[in-house]
Amino acid sequence: MKPFDIFNPQTSIRGKYFLEASAGTGKTFTIEQIVLRALLEGSVSHVENILAVTFTNAATNELKLRIQDNLKQALCQIKSVLEDPSKSLPPYLKDTSNVKLLYMQVRNALATIDRMAIFTIHGFCNYVLQQHFPKMQMTQKNAALTHSQAVFHHIKKYLSQDLWRSVLFPEQFYLLAAKYNSNSKHTAFLTDKLLSSYTLQTFEHLPQTSTTLDALRSWHNSIRSKIQDIPKEDFLRQILQHKDGFKKQPFPIDEDLRLFVECLYASETSVQLFSFSKIAETFHPKNRLTRYKPSKAFSHIEETLWSLYTEQFCNIELIFNTLLQDVQLYLKNHYTQWLSPDESILALEEILLSSRSEEIIETLRKRFQLVLIDEFQDTDRKQWNIFSKLFANDAFSGSLFLIGDPKQSIYEWRNADLATYLKAKSSFPKSSQLHLINNYRSTAQLMEAVNILFCKCSPFLQIPSYEPIEYHPLCPQSSEHFENSHHAPIHFFSYDDISDQAAWISHTASYLQATYHIPLGRMAILVSDSAQAFDLITHCSIPVAFSKNKSIFHLTETYLLTLAWLEAILHPENYEKIQRVLLSSLFRHNLSDTIEKKELYSTYFFSLRSYVFDYGLLATFYHFMTLQGEALLKTPQGDLSFQEMERLCAYLDTVSSHPQHQLLYLQYFSETGRWEESLSFSSYSEDTEILKITTIHASKGLEYDVVFCPGLDKSKKNKSASEWIREMYVACTRAKKQLFIPIQNSSNSRCNSALTNYVKHVGSYESILDLAQQLTKEHPRLFSLSITETRSETTDPVYKIIPPSTFTLSIAPAKQIFSFSSVKLAFDNEVSLDNVPAEPVASFVLPRGRKTGIIIHKILENISPNFKISFSKIVSIVTHFVKNTHLEGYEEIISQKLVTTFSSPLSFATESFSLQDICPSKIACEESFLFSNQEQLWQGVIDLFFEYNDKYYIIDWKTSFLGETSLEYSKENLLNYIKEQNLDYQGAIYTHAAKRFLQQFDIVSDVEMGFIFIRGMDPEGNGFLCLPNQKISNPTITRKCPAYH
C-alpha cells in the first residue's frame, strides 16, 4: 500500500481510495483535513455536498465538532495571509491562489456546517428512505424505537408537512414557534413541548379557521363603512398620537400601527388584522394614563369587538391547545412505528438493487461530491452493497474514501465482517490502496517496541480466499519523551494469583504517580471482562473505578430497580408497588416491616409523587438517596447501581419532563435498549486521582499514558486466533508512554489467552515467559522483565499488639430467624456427596452451577404469571437475560425447555393441569413470608402461589441436574432426590406458610406443593413431583446461620 500524506501537494484527493488508518495515526485529523482540502481546492462546491458516515451518534457529533474547529483554524490562517502575504498557506495550495476567494469559501463552509451530511449508517439509510419514500413505513413486532421516540418522529413529520394549516393561521403558528425556540427563555422546543403533552386532555380551543374568517370579514366590512370619511394618513396620525395617552410598553408599536392601518384600508381583508396583539395590549384600558384623551379615529375600533378577537386570535395557550388537539388526532390516525435500524439498511439495499433505484442513485450522486466512510472495518455485506452501488463505481464522478483498520475489527456483535472489508479492498486498484504511516500517540521508544512485537506476526491476519493482512511498522512522530529507570517501554511482570497481580499494579501505579507525576486518572487497567475487573477492584490497594460503556441491563439490577421505584412514586395508592421497593435493595426491609409501617411508607411515597412533579426525576432521585441511599450502598454492587440509577434518571429527564412519559419510556427500554445508543451509559471517571479499569473492547478509540494489560493473560473459551490477535493489538496500542503485560507463574498448558495465542502464532517461543525473556535479551532498551518467585511457604508476620482496655455492654436479646436454606446446612452434613452426578458434556445440556439457576429464575420471574406467552417472546426475554453470561449460546435450548414446562401437565393429588391453564390474575409470584412456629421465626420466598378451580397450589422452580434426558427425572428419581436434599421439609414450611396466609381470609383449605425440575420436564409427566401433605416440625439444628433483626 502507498503512504498517504494529506499535506503533500503530490497527493491527490480526487478519486476513489481505500485508506487504512492504524491506531494512533490521526485518522479523524486526516478526515477533517480531507474536508478542508476539498473545499480549498474546489473539488467540493459547498459543505452540503460532503457525506460522512461513521458508526455511532457520539462519533458523528465528535466529527462535526472537529471539522468545525479545523475550519475555524483555517479561517484564521487564511485571514493572517490576507493581512500579511509573507505568511504561508497550506502546502498543497499554489502560491497564485486567490486568498480572498479561499477566505470566502471557508467562511461560507463554516456558516453552513449544519448542512453537511454527517450520519451513522442507520441514519443515512433512514434519511434516504424518508426523502424518497416518505410513505414507506413498516409495523415492527419488536420496534427499534421506543413509544416516545415513535411519537416524536410523527410529531416532526406532522410539523414538516405544515399540517397545522388546517387549524391555525400562519400568524398564529409563528407566534407559537417564536415562543418555543432555542433563543427564548423557554428551554423546550415546540416538538419537545408537544411530545411532553400529547397525552393531556385540553378543553379550550380556538374556533375553526372558517369561523374566524367569517368574523373577520364581517368586522372589516363594518369598520370600513365607519372610517371611509377619514383619510388613511389622518387615521394613522391620530392613532400615533393616541398611544401617548397609555403606559409605555417594553416593545415598540409604531411599525405595527402603520401596518395595521395599511391592512385596515386595504380592499382585501387580511387575517393580519387580528394578529396585532402588541397594539391591543398597549391600548388596553388598564394602561391608560391621566393624560389620556379619546381618539376619534381609534374610537371606531374600540366600539367593536376587535380587541376581543385579537386577544383570542393571539392567545398562546389556545393556539397550543388547538395544535395539540390536531396532533393527537393525527397520531390516532397515522401512528405507525418507523423502520428499525437493521431493517432500514435491508430496505435501502433492496430498493437500490431494484428497478426503483435509478432516480435515487442519480439524485444522491449529483448531490455528493465527496464521500467519507469511517470505521469501514465494522461494515457488513449489506452496508457495502449500498455504498458500492451508490459511490464505489465509475458512474459516481465524486471522490470516495473508505477508511478503517482491519486490525481493530473487534466488534463481531456489530455484524463486522472482515471478508467484506477485504472484498471491498480488492475492488480498488493497488494504486488506490493507501495507508497512514505516522503514529502521533506513542513515544518513539514505545512505538519501536510495538512495531517489533507485531512485525513478528506475519501475516497479521489470514482470511481464506483473500490476500493476507500484514502489520506495517509505523513511524513515531510524537515529540513527547519518557524514560523510566525501572521499566522499559514494554515491561513484562510475573505474578502468582489475582491478589499478587493487583498488588504489583497498585505498587507500580503509585510509584509512577509519585516519581513521574503521572496522575492515576491517566493510567488504565485493561481487562478481558467485567468479572476480571471486579476481581482486581477487590484486591487493589489504590483508588480504582470500573470504566466502560455499558447498557443499564448488564451486571446490575438498575433497570428493574428504577422501574419499580418510579412506579411506586407515581402510583402510591398501590401498596403492592411500594412493597416491592421496600423489599428491594433500596430499603432492604423484611416483610413484617413493610406490613407494620404501611401507613408511614404510603405517606412517604405520596410526598415523593408531589416532589417529582415539582422538581423533576433526577432531583427526586437525589432527594430520595439523601435519606435512603445508605441501604443501597451497603449491597455488594450498590455503588455501581447508584451511579447507573443516577445516569438513567438524568437521561430520562432529557427525554421528557413529564414523569408519566418517563415511566412509559422506561417500560419500553427492555425491548429497545440494544438498538438505542443513548441507553448505554459511560461510567468513565474524570477524577485524575482514580485509576481506571476498563475492558479492552471499551478502550478502543481511547488513549492513556500508562496501560496495564491483565486482559491479555485471561483465559477464555471459544475465541478464535483472529479475535485474540486483534484484541491484543487494540490493547497494546492504547499506551502513550508505558505498557505493562502480566505473565502468570503457574500458567496452565491448556490456557487460551491472547498471549498464548500470540506465542502460538509467532511459533518461535516455547512459552509466554520465553517470549518475554528473548525480547528482553534482544532489545533491552525496549523490553524488560521482572519475575516474582512463586511462594512456597508463607511466614506469618509477628506483631506486638497492645490489648485494648475492656468494657462490657448489656447485650439485647436477639431472636433468630430460620429459613430452609439456613437449616439445610445442618442437614447437608449428614448427606453423602459420593453420588454427585458427573459434569455433563453434551452440547444440548445446560451448564451446571448456581449461576445457571439464578439466571433461569430471573427469566421465570420476568415471564410469570403470563405462561401463555409466545415462543418468539420467550426467545427475546431469554436472549436479553443471558447476554454476556455463560449461558450465551443456549438461548434456543432454554426457550424450548420453558415452552415445554409451561405446556406440560402438572399432576397434583386432586387434579391435573398445565401452567398455561391458570388465569394470570390468580397467580402470585415471588411471595415473601414470615411466620412464627413454636417460638421460632421462619422466613422464605415462594416462587409461585396460585388458585385453580378453588384450590390452592405452590410451585417451586428447580434447575438441579439429575441427568441428560427427561427419563432421569422420573417421579421415583425425583422423590429420592427430594428426600436426599430434604426438600420435603422445604415443602412443609412453604405449605404451612400458605395455610397461615389463607387463614387471614377465613379460608380453610389444603395447599398442595409441587417441584418443577426445568431440565427434565416433558409431556409424559417427567420433571414434576407433587409432595404429600405433611406437618411442620422444628428439627434439632446442630449448625445454624443466624439472621438477626
N, C-alpha and C positions, 0 to 999 in steps of 0.2 A: 504493500500500500504506500501511496505517496504522502509525504508530510503536508499538512495544511497550516498555512500561516496567514491569518486574515489581514495582517498589515503589509504583507509582501505585494508590491504592485504587479508582480507577475502572476499572482494567484487570482484566478477568475472565480467570481461567484455567480456567473451566468451559466446555467446549465443544470444538469441533474447529477447529484453527488450522494455517495454513501459515506458518511463520516463517523469513524469510530472514535469515541471520546473516553479514554481510560479514566480511572479515578484520579481526581486532583488535577486534571489537565485544563480546567477552566471552561467546561462545556457551556454553562449559562453565559459566561463572559463572551464566548465565541458567538453564541446566538444573538446576543444584543448587538455585537459588533457587525454581524452579517446584516442585521436590520438597518443599522446606521449607514453602512457602506452602500447598501442597495438604494437607500434614499438619496445619498450624496452623489452616487454615480449615475442615478437616473434610471436604473433598471426597474424601479418601482415608482409609479407616478404619485401615489398617495399612500398613507399609512393604512388606509382601509383596504388596500389591495394586497395586504400581507395576511397570511393564515399561519398561525402557530398552534400546534396540537401537542399537549403533554398529558400526563396520566391523571393527576389529581387536581382538585379545585385549589388546594393550597399552592401547588406548583404553578397554576395559571396566574394566581394573584401575585406570587413572587416574581414570575417572569415579566408581568406587566410593569411592576414597580421598577425592576432592574432596567428594562428598556426605557422607561420614562426617565430614570435618573441618568442613564447614559446619554439620552437626547439633551438633557439639561447641560451636562458637562460639555457635549459637543457644541451646543449653542454658545456657551461661554468662550470656548476655544475659538470658534469662528468669529465671534464678536471681537475678541482680542486681536485677531488678524486684521479685521476691518480697521481697528484703531491704530495698529502698528503692523504694517505689511512685512516687517522683518521676521515676525513670528511665523511658525510653521503650521501647515495644515496636516491632516493625516497623510502618511507617506504614499498611499495609493492614489491620491488626488494629484492632478497635474498642476504645475506652477501657474498655468494660464487659466485656471478655474475661475469662474465668476463668483467671487467670495460673497457678494451681496445676495446673489441668487441662492447660494448654498445656505446662507443665513435664513432666507425666507422659507426655503424648503424644510429646514429643521424646525423652525418656529411653527410652521403650519402643522407639521407632524406632531409636535408637542401639544398643540392646541386641539388636535383631533385624535389623540391617542385612544380615547374611549371607543372610537370606531374600528380600531384594529381587532381583527377576529382572532381572539385567543380562547381556545376551547380545550376541554377534555375530549377524549374520543367520543364519549357518550353525548356530551354537549354539542359537538359538531354534528353528529347524526341526527339528534333531535332538532337542531337548527335547520338542517336541510329539509327534514320531513315537514316541519311547521311552515317553512317558507313555500314549499312546492306542493305539499299535500296537507293543507290545513284541516281538511275534514277526515283525515286518516286517524282514527282512534281505535283502540282495542281495549276491551274489558279484560282485566287480568285476575286470575284466581288468587295469585299471591302478588299483589300490587307492589311495584317498586316504590311508589310514592305513598307517603302516609296520607291519611284522610285530609289533614290540614294542608298538606302540600298540593294535593289534587284540587282542593277548593281554591287555593291561592292561584294555581295555574288557570283555572276557569275565570276567576275574577279578572286577572290580567288580560285574558282573551276577550272578555266582555268589554273592558275599557278600550283595548286596542282597536276594536271594531266600531267604536263610538255608538254602541247600542243604547247608551244613556239618552240619546237624542229623542227617543220615543216618549220620555217622561220629563226631560229637562230642556230648557233653552241653553244655548251655548254660554250666554251671560251668567246663568246660574252655575253651570259646571265649572266655569273659570273661577268663580268666587270660591267654590269648594276646593278646587285644585290649588288656589293661591294659599289657602289656609294650611293644607296638608302637603307641604313641600319641604325640601331639605334645608331651606334657608329661614323657615319660620320658627317660631318658638315652640311649635308642636313637634314632638320627636317622631311621631308616626307619619309615614306616607299614607296617601289615600288608600292604596292597596292594603297596607297593614291594618288600617282602621276598619276597612270593610271585612278583612279576614277575622279580626277580633270580635266583630259584631254580627256576623252573618247568621247566628242562631237566635239573635234577640228579636223580640216581637215589638213592632213600632205601632203607634196609634194615630199620630197626627202626621198628615202628609200634605203636599201641595195639591191644588186642584189639577185636573187634566190640562195639558197644554192647550187643547182646543177651547176649554172653558176660559182660560186666561186670555187667549187671543180674542175671544168674543167680548170679554170685559174691556180689554184694551181698545178695541176698535170703537166700542160704544162710548168709552170715556173720551177718546181722542176726537171723535165727531162732535161730542158735546162741548168740549173745551174750545175747539176751533171756532165754533159759532159765537163764543163769548169774547174771543180775543181778536176777531177779524178786523176790528176798527183800530187796534193798537199795532203800530208798525213794529216789525221784528227788532229793529235797533233800539227803539224806545223801551220795548219789553225787556230786552237784555240790560239796558242801562238801569231801569228801575229795580230789577232783581239783584243786580250787583250792589246797588246802594242799600237794598233791603237787608243784606247779610250783616251790615254794620250794627243792626239792632239785636244781634244774637251773640252769645258767647263764642269766642274764638276757639275753633277745634284744632286738634293736633294734625289735621290734614288740610291741604288747600282744596278749594272747590271752584275757583274761578273758571278753570278749563271745563269742569263738569257743567257749570251753568251755561257756558257758551254752547256746548254740545247738546245740552238739554233743550235750549231754545231752538237750535237748528232742527232737532227732531220734532219739536212741537209745531213748528211752522212748515214742516215738510209735507208734501202732498200725499206721500205714502206713510202708513202707520208703521212705526218701528217698535219692536219689543224692548228696545233700549230705554224707552220712556219710563218703564217700571224698574230700571236697574240702577237708578241714581240714588243709592242708599245714603251716600255722604250728604247729598242735598237734603234728603228727608230728615236725617239725623241733625244737621245744622239748624234747620228751620222748625224743629220740634218746639212746641210751646214752652216746654220746661227750660229751654235755653234762651228765652227772651230776656233782654236787659231792660233797665228802667228807661233807656232812651229809645226803646222800640217804638216804631211808628208803622201802622199798616201800610202795605203797598197795594195800590190799585191793581197793578198787573198780577202780582202773586196771589192776591185775594181770590182771583178766579180759580187758581189751583187749590187754595185752601178750602174753598167751598165744596170741592168734590172729594171723592174717596181716594185721591191719588196717593196720599201718604200711607194709607192702609194697604193699598195694592202693592206699593213699593216695599213696605216693611215685610209683607208676606212673600213677595217675589224674591227678596234678598235674605230671607231668614235661613241662616246656615243649617240650623237644626232640622228645619222642614226639608231643605234641599237634600241633606244627608239621608234622612228617613225615607224620602221618596226614592232616592237612588238605591238605598239598601233594600227596599221592598222589591224593586225591579231586579236587583241582583239575585235575591232569594228566589224569585220566580224563574230566572234564567237557570240557576243551579238546579232547581227542581226539574226543569225540562231538558237540560243538556248535560247534567253531571255524568261524565264518563271518565274513568281514570286513564291517564296518558300511558304511553308505552314505557315499559321498564327499560333500564339501561341496556341490558343484553339484547332485548327484543328490538330496540331501536337500531342497533347495529345489524341485526339479522334482517330487519325490514328494509333498511337502506341498501344492504348488499343485494337483496332480491330485486329491488327496484332497478339498481344500476345494471344488473345482468339481464333485465327485461327490455321489452320494446319501448317502454315508457321513459327510458333513461336519457334519450338524446337531448331533450330540451334542458334537463337538469345539468347534464355534463357540460353542455355548451355554456350555460349561464355561469357555472362555477369556474370554468376555465377562463372565461372572459373577465370575471371579477378579480381572481387572484393571480398576481404576477410573481409572488414569492411564497413558497410553502415550506414550512419547517415542522418536521415530525420528530418530537423529542421522545426520549425513553423508548426508542424503537425496539430494544431488546425485549420489552414486555408486550410486544404486539402479537396477536394471534392471526390465524389464517383469514378469518372474516374481515378483520381490520385491514390487512394487507390487500385483500381483494378490492376493498373500497378505494384505498389510496392509489393502488396501481391502475385501476380503471379510470380514475379521475386525473391523476397527475403524473404517474410514472410511465409515460409513453410519449411518443413523438408528437402526438396531436396537441399536447399541452406545451405552449410556447414559453411559459414562465420558467422560473428556477425552482428546483426542489432539493431539499436537504433532508435525508433520513439520518438521524443522529442517535447513537446508542452505544452500548458496550456489552457484548455477549458475556464477558467475564463477570458482570454484575447482575446477570439474569437469575435472581434467586426467588422470584415470586411466581412459582408454578400455580398458586391458587388464583392468580390474576389471569390465568389462561396463557401465560407467557409460553412461547413456542420457539425454541432455538432453531428448529428446522425451517420455520417460516422466515426467521431472520436471515439464515444462510441462503435460502432460496431467493429472497429479495436481493441480497448482496450479489448473488451470482448473476442477476439480471442486469447489473451495471458493468460496463467495461472496466478493465483494470485501471485505466487512466482516471476513472471517476471514483475509485475506491480510495478514500483518504483517511488519515488518522492524525490526531493531535499528539505531538511528540514531547511537549514540555510539561513538567509537573511543577505546580506552584504551591503545593500543600506541604510536602515533607522537606526536612533539611537535606542537604546534599548527601551526607553520610547515610542517613536512614533510607533515602531513595536508592542509593547504590546497593544497600543491603537487600532491599525489597526486590530490586532487579535481579540480583544473584539468586535469591530464593525462588523466584518464579521462572527464571530462564532455565532452571533445571527441569521444569515440567514442559517437555516437548513431545507431542503437541500439548498445548494447554487444555484443549477440549477436542474431542473427536466425535462427530455425528455421522453415522453411516450415510454414504452416497453424497457427502458434501466435503469440500475442501476443509482440512483441519483448521482450527482456530489457534493461532500462536500468540504467545506473550511477546510484545515488543517493548524493549527497555525504554524507559523514559528519561529525558534529560532534566535534571533538577534545576529549577530556576528560582527557588526560594532564597532570599537573601539572609534568612534567619540562620543563626549558628547556635548549636547546643552541644556542650561537652560534659558528659557525666563520668567522673573519675572512677566510679564503681561499676558501671554497666556500659557495654557497647550499645549502639543504636537498637539492635535486636538482641535481647537478653533472654536466654532460656533459664528457668529455675525449676528444681525438682521439689516435690512435696510428697508427704505420706497420705494425708487424708484431707477432707474439706476444711477442718479446723486449722490444720497446718498451712494449707493454701491461703486461707483468709488471713491468718496471722502474718504470713510473708507479704501479702499485698498491702495490708494495713501498715506494716512497718515501713515498707518501701515508699508508699504514698506519703506517709508522714515525713520521711527523710527528704523526698523531693520537694515537698512543700516548705520545709524548714531551710534546706540548703540552697535550693534554686528558685525559691519564691514562686513556685507554680501553684496556683490555687487548686484546691481539691475539685472545685467545680469544672476545671479544665482537664480533669482526668476521667477515664471511664473504664469500667469492667464490662467486657463483652461476654455474655453468656449464651448458652445454646437455647435455653428456655426459661420460663418463669420459675419452675421448680428449683433449678440451679441458682437462680437469682435469690430466692428466699433462703436457700441453704447458706449462701455466702453472707447475706444480710444478718442472719442469726449469729454467725461466728466473727464477723468483722468487729474490730475494736475502735474504729473511727466512724464519724457520721457518714452514712450512706443512704441513698434513695433510689428506689426502683423506678427507672425512667423508660417509658416506651409509649408508643401509640397503641392503644388497646380499645377494644369495644367494651362498653359497660356490661356486656353479657358474659365476659370472661372472668374467671378466677373468683369473683366475689358475688354476693347476693344483692349488689347495689340496685339493680333494676327492680327486682321484686320488692325490696325493702322500700324504695322510693315510691313505687306504685301503691303499696299498702298504706304507707304514711300519708300520701296525698288523698287517697280515697277516704281515709279516716277523717282527715281535716275537712273535706268537702261534704262528707255525709256523717256528721257527728250524731245524728239521730239514730244511726245504725250501730248499735254497740258491738255487734259481731265484727265489724270492720275495725273498731277501736281495739277490741280484744286481740285481734290478730297482731296489731302493732305492739300492744303491751307484752305479748308473749315472745315477740321477736327480739333480736339483739339490740334494738333501740332502747328497750326498757329492761329486758331480761327478768320480767316478773313471772311468778308462778300463777297457776290457775286460781288459787284461793285469794291472792292479792287482787286480781282483776275483778273477782266477784264482789269482794268486800268493799272495794273502792270505786264501784261502778259510777256512783253519782259524782264523785270527785273528778274522775277522768272524763266523763261526759261533759261536765262544765268546762274542763280544760280544753278539750278539742273544739267546743263551740267558740271559745275565745280565740283559738288558733284560726278558725274559719274567718272570723272578723279580721284578724291580723293579716291573713294572706290577701284578702280583698283590698285592704288599706295600703299595704306596704309591698306586696309582691312576693313571689315564691322564694327567691334567694334570701331576702331579708327575713322571711319566716323561718327558713332553714337555720340561719344564724341565731335567731331568737330561740328556737327550739333547742339547738345544740348547746346554747349557753346554760340551759337548765338540765338537759338530759344527755349531753354528749359523753359524760364520763362512763356511762354504761356501755355505749358502743365501743369506745376506745379501749375498754378492758378486754374485748374479744380478740382472738388471735390476729385477725386481719382488720381490726376496727379502724386503724389509721388509714388504710387503703380505702375502705368503704366510705369513710368520712370525706376523703379527697374526691372520690368518684361521685358521691351524692352532691357535693358542693358544685362540681363541674356540670353535673346533669341539671341541677336547678338553675344554674347560670345559663345553660344552653336553652332550657325551656322558656326562660324569660325573654330570650331573643326571638323565640318562635311566636309567642303571643303574650300579651299582658293579662289575659283573662285566665284565671285558674281552671275553669271548666274546660277551656280549649287545651290547656296544658295537660290536663288529665286525659283528654281524648287523644291527644298526640302521643302521650306516654303509652297508652293502651295499644297503639299500633306499632310500637317500637319493635316488638318481638318478631313481627312479620317483615319489617323493612330495614332493620338495623344493618344487615350485611350489605345493603345497597348504598346507604347514605353515608358519605364520608364524614359528615358533621356529627354522626353518632359515635365516632371514635374520638377519644379524648387523649390529648398528650399530657403525660404526667412528668414532663421534663422539668426538673427543678432549676430555677435560675440562681439559686443560692451558691455563691462561689466557695462556700465552706463545706459543701456536701459532695462527696464522691458519688458519681453516677454509676448505676448498674443498669444496663440495658441489653436487649437481645441483639445478636448480630444482624438479624433482619431489620430491626427497628433502627439500627445505626446507619443504614445505607443513606448516603447523602449528607452525613454529619462528619465533623472532624473534631479531634481532641489533641491537646498537647501530648498527653501520655495515655497509652492504651494497654490494659491487661487483658489477655485473651483466654480465660478459662474455658470458654465455649469450644475452643479448638481441641481440647483434650477430653471433652464429654462424649461418652459412647452413646450411640443411638442406633436403633434398628431401622431397616427399610429405607436407607438413604443411598442413593447411587453415588458412584465415584465422581460423576459430573457435578452433582449438587454439592458434594463435600469441597471440591477444589474451588468452586465459585464462592462458597461461604468463607473459605479460608482467605481468598483474595479480598473480599469485602472487608473482613476483619482486619487484615494486615495493612490495608490502605487507609484506615481511619486516622492513624497517628501522624502527628506533625514533628515530634521530637524523639519519642522513645516508645518502643514496643516490647512488651514482656509476654513470653509464651511459656506456660507451665508444662511440666512433664511429671506424671505420677510415677513414683518409685516402683510400686508393685503393680504395674500395668498388666492387665490380663491379655494373654496372647490372642484371645478372641475379640478384643476390644475393637469397635468400629467407630473411629472418630475422624475428624478432619485431618489430624496429624498422622494417624496410622494410614489413612488413605493416601496422604501426600508421600509418605515413605514408600508405600507400595507402588505409587505412580512413578516416582523417580527411579526406584529399582536398584539403587547403588548403596543403600544403607540397610543395616540389619535391624535397627530399631529407631525410635524417636531420639533416644539418648545418643545413639551412634551418630545420627544426623547432627545433633547439637554439638557433639564433640568434634566432628570433622569440620563443620563450618567454623567453629571457634579456632581450630588449628590452622585452617587455610586462610581465614580472613579475621585475624584477631582484632583488627581495628573496627570491624563492623559487627561481629558476633561475639557473645560471651556466654558463659555458663556457670551457674552456681549449683552445687549439689548438696542437698541436706541428707545426712546419713540416716538410714532407717533406724527408728528407735526400737531396740530390742528389749530393754528393761527401763522402767521409769522409776526414778527415786523420788519419793515424796519429799518436798522441802520441809524443813523443821522451822516452825515459827514459835517465838516466845510470846504467848498471848497472856495478858493480864486479865484474869477473870473479872467480869463486871460485878458491881455490888448487886445483891439480890434483894428483891422485894416481892410481896405477894399481893395478888388481886383476887377478890372473890369471883369465881367463875360462874357465870349464869348457866343454868341447866340447859343443855341443848337436846332437842328432840330429833331423833334420827328419822330420815325418810328413806324407805326402801323402794326399790324398783326391781323388776325381774332381771334387768341387766346387772344390777349390783349383786343380788343374791346368787346369780348364776355363776359368779366367780367361785363361790363356795362349792357349788355342785361340780364345777369343772375339775376340781381337784380329784374327784372320785371317778372321773371318766377316763378310760384308757385312750391314748392317742395312737395306739398301734395300728388302728384300722382306718386311718385317714386316707381317703382315695388319692390316687396319683394325679399329678398335674395333667390336665387334658392337653392333647397335642393336635387334635383335629381342628381344621380351619373353620368349621361350621359351629364350633363350641365357643361360647363366650368366655373371656378370661375370668379366672377366679380372683377372689380377693375382696376386701372391704370396699375398695374404691368402686368396683363394679356394682356392688349392692347399693351404694349411696347414689350413684348416677341413675340406676334403674328406678329407685324410689323417687328421685326428683322428677323423673319423666312421668311416673304414675301420679304423683301429686299434681302435676300440671294438667294431665288429661282428666283426672277424676273431677266430677262424677259423671262426665259425659262419655259413657262407654259405647255409644252408637257412632262414634267418630269415624270418619272415612279413613281408608288406608293411606291416602296421599297426605292427609293432615297429620296422621301419626308419624309418617316418614319425616315430615317437616319439623315436628317437635323433637323427634329423636335426633335428627341432624343438628339441630340447634344446641341440644344439651351435650352431645358427645364431641362437638367440635373442639379440637386441640386437647383431647383427652386420649387415654389409652384405648378407648372404645371406638375411636375414629376408624372407619372401615367396616364396622359391624352394624351399620345403620339398617341394612335390609334384614339381617338376622333378628335384631331386636324388634323391629317393627312387625315382622311376621309372628314372632312369639307373643307379642302383645295382642295382635288380632286374634290369635288362637285362644289366648287367655280370656279375652272379653266375650268370645262366642261359645266357648266350651261349657257343657253343663256342669253345674255345681251340685253334687248330690248330698244334700243335708238330710237329717233324720226325718223331717216332716215332708219335704218335697224337693224337687229338682228344678233348677232354672239357671240361666246364664246371667252374667253381669249386664248384658245388653237389654235384658227383660225388666230391669229395675228402673223405676222413674227417678231421674236425676235429682228431683226436688226432695226425695226421701232418702238421700244419701248424705251422710256427714263424713267429711274427710279429715284425717289428721286431728282427731279429737283428743285433747289432753284430759286427764282425770287425776284426782287426788282424793283419797278416802282413808278413813280410819278403820282398822280392824284389830280387835284385841289389843288396844292401846298402842298400835303401831300404825304409822302413816305409810301409805303406798301411792306411788305415782306411776304414770306411763302415758303412752300415746297410742291410740287405736287408729290403724290405717284406714279402715272403712267400717262404719256403723250405719246400718240401713234397715228400713222396714219394707217387707214384701208380703203382700196378702195378709196383713195384720199380724205378722210375726216379725221378730227382730233377730238380726244376724250381725256377726262380726267377721271381718276378713283381715288376715294378716299376710302381707306380702313376704315371700321368702325367695332369695336368689341363691340358696345353698346349692352346691354341686354334689350330686349323688351318682352321676354317670352321664354318658354322652347321648343316650337315647331316652325317649319318654318311657320305655318299658321299665327302666330302672327307677322310675318314680311311681311304682305301683303302690296301692294302699298299704300292702304289707310292709314294703320298704320304708314308706313314709312313716308308718306307725313306729317301726323300730328306731328310725332316726329321731323322731319326736321324743320318744322315751329316753334315748341316749342323751339328747340335748336338754331334757327336762322342759320341753316346750309345752307339755301338758299342764305344767304348773303355771306357765305364762297364760295359757287359755283360761285356767281357773281364776287368775287375778283379773283378767280382762272381762270375763263374763260377770264376775261379781261386781265389778265397777259399773258395767252397763245396767245390771239389775238395780243397783243403788240409784243410778241416774233415773231410771224409769219410775221408780217408786215416788219420786218427787211429783209425778203427774198421775199418781194413783193407778199406775199401770203395773199389774202383777202378771208377768209373762216370763216364760223361759227365754233365754238368749242362747242361740247356737253359735259356735265359733268354728271357723274353717281356716285352714292354711292353704294358700295358693303358692306352689313352687313354680315360678315363672319358667324355669328352664325345662320343666317336664310336662307342661300342660298339653293335652291333646283331646280330641273329641270323644275318645274312649273312656275318659274319666281319670286317666293318669295325671299326676301332678296336683291333685286336690285331696284333702283329707278333712273330714268333719270330726271334731272332738266330741266324745260323750260328755254330758254334763257332770260336773264334779264340784265339790265344795272346796273353798279355800281354807287352807290351814297354814299356820305360821311354822316354817321349818326351823330346825335348830341350825343356826348360822355360825359357822366356825371362822369365817373370814368375811368382813363387811367393808363396803366402801361407803362411808357416811357422807351424806349431803345435808348440811345444816341450814336452818332458816337464817 
